[in-house]
Amino acid sequence: MKVLVLFAHPALHKSYVNKVLIEEMNVIDGVTFHDLYELYPEFDIDVSHEQDLLSQHDCIVFHHPLFWYSTPALLKEWQDLVLQHDWAFGSKGNALKGKLFFNVVTVGGPRKAYQKGEFHNHSINELLSPLTQTAALCKMTALPPFVVHGTHAIEDKEIQQYKNQYFRLLELLATKNVDVNKVTSYKYLNDYLKELEG
Ligand SMILES: Cc1cc2nc3c(=O)[nH]c(=O)nc-3n(C[C@H](O)[C@H](O)[C@H](O)COP(=O)(O)O)c2cc1C
């Protein structure tokens, strides 16, 4: 299985977490790392190139920091331009049909703050629903997100643990060793991986 990681971070030079998470990702067999802000700093997205890339992969990952409970602006622009009617969705839009989709998201707030009645009053899964529903409209299968919480107060050791988990996930996907039906019953992919680790 070929995995495409669409990465969106507008200020990687200021990043503490993501810059570690993405290091050497291209070394993983079957994984293509695609840095959108590096390629399109002026938002001049090459739509046909992006569509070709999508067609060549089986699993599409949106990897980004959570910005205002959503994606950085370029990833929204990417969706608006690339996911065209009768290509990605609509009666003739089958280009993405059957592919897997999930988010990898780094989040300032801790996990316990992302639930009803707590500081952010919504779960990450609820907040990402425009993206998972977009995937569904494009006939893809949405998996739960992989979430790095508490980035405001995270230690280097924890980032490394998340990175190890994330790379393991990518390797499992690339070698088709993920039980998709089982995975969809978890809230986060992190929880599935933790269980695998025992
Ligand atoms: C413009 C902006 C908006 C943000 N919005 C949120 C938010 O809605 N919820 C949250 O928990 N953190 C929010 N954050 C914190 C980022 O998610 C956090 O800084 C990022 O994931 C850390 O990753 P990095 O070290 O790679 O930059 C925001 C940060 C910025 C700069």
The ligand as a Gaussian input file, in Angstrom:
#p B3LYP/6-31G(d) Opt

LIG

0 1
 C       -2.781000      30.230000      14.494000
 C       -2.779000      29.168000      15.549000
 C       -3.970000      28.588000      15.929000
 C       -3.987000      27.563000      16.883000
 N       -5.168000      26.981000      17.223000
 C       -5.192000      25.999000      18.163000
 C       -6.435000      25.383000      18.526000
 O       -7.489000      25.666000      17.985000
 N       -6.402000      24.433000      19.504000
 C       -5.230000      24.040000      20.112000
 O       -5.276000      23.165000      20.993000
 N       -4.036000      24.576000      19.741000
 C       -3.994000      25.554000      18.796000
 N       -2.797000      26.088000      18.399000
 C       -1.549000      25.489000      18.907000
 C       -0.910000      24.603000      17.840000
 O       -1.752000      23.538000      17.507000
 C        0.441000      24.085000      18.321000
 O        1.254000      25.232000      18.540000
 C        1.113000      23.175000      17.310000
 O        0.401000      21.985000      17.164000
 C        2.529000      22.864000      17.765000
 O        3.247000      22.225000      16.722000
 P        4.653000      22.782000      16.218000
 O        5.582000      22.807000      17.416000
 O        5.106000      21.842000      15.175000
 O        4.403000      24.172000      15.664000
 C       -2.768000      27.138000      17.478000
 C       -1.566000      27.746000      17.095000
 C       -1.568000      28.738000      16.144000
 C       -0.251000      29.366000      15.740000

